[in-house]
Amino acid sequence: MKTLIRCPWCEGFDLYRQYHDTEWGVPLHDSRQLFELLILEGAQAGLSWSTVLKKRESYREAFNHFDPKKIAQYDDQKVTELLSNPGIIRNRLKVAATIGNAKAYLALEKSGQPFNQFLWSFVKNKPIQNKRRSLSEVPASSPESDAMSKALLKADFKFVGTTICYAFMQASGMINDHLVSCHRYSAVKKNEDA
């Protein structure tokens, strides 16, 4: 049986490999799913992505499946409840940022700018197809993530620095950073207009 070659970062445990093989780098255009991913990428700040992946289902439950309208209504009692929930990363700043980001999301949409269109505009609505041969070639940020971060911060989003935005762009398929040797590279490339 032929062994699948994967990006080395995902080796280690099954959940990581499954995420890499089915989600990471696949173009994502649903605004609510993009909102969820952006929140989770921000929650990861200072931690490993595996920590967030293990808690993703708990996050969905705790945050009303990332419905921005519901999250924007959270009060102090809800914040206290979230901060005592061991299923999520209990960081007061990150919880507050999630609520603030839901309000920023709604303001953006109210202005007539759908969230998915706003985000995809930073790559001109087409995934950037890189041809990385090793992890050492993958940067922590790019001009596109710099621009996205700046625009999100201006729109009152938090935990959206350029490094978080670059990881978000990789995960949501705006940037194909699967190594060319990875079995997912060409599959994701074919899927670029999905």
RABELVEN-V215595 format. One line per field, one symbol per residue. ss: DSSP state (H for helix, E for strand, - for the rest). burial: + if it has 9 or more other C-alpha atoms within 8 Angstrom, else -. A space follows every 10 residues. Layout:
ss = ???
burial = ???
//
This chain:
ss = -------HHH ---HHHHHHH HH-------- HHHHHHHHHH HHHH----HH HHHHHHHHHH HH-HHH-HHH H----HHHHH HHH------- -HHHHHHHHH HHHHHHHHHH ----HHHHHH HHH----EE- ----HHH--- --HHHHHHHH HHHH------ -HHHHHHHHH H---EE---- ----HHHHHH ----
burial = -----++--+ +----+++++ --+++++--- ++++++++++ +++++----- +++-++-+++ -+++-++++- ++-+----+- -++----+-+ ---+++++++ ++++++-++- --++++++-+ -++--++--- -+--+----- ++-+++++++ -++--+++++ ++++++++++ ++++++++++ +++++--++- ++--
//
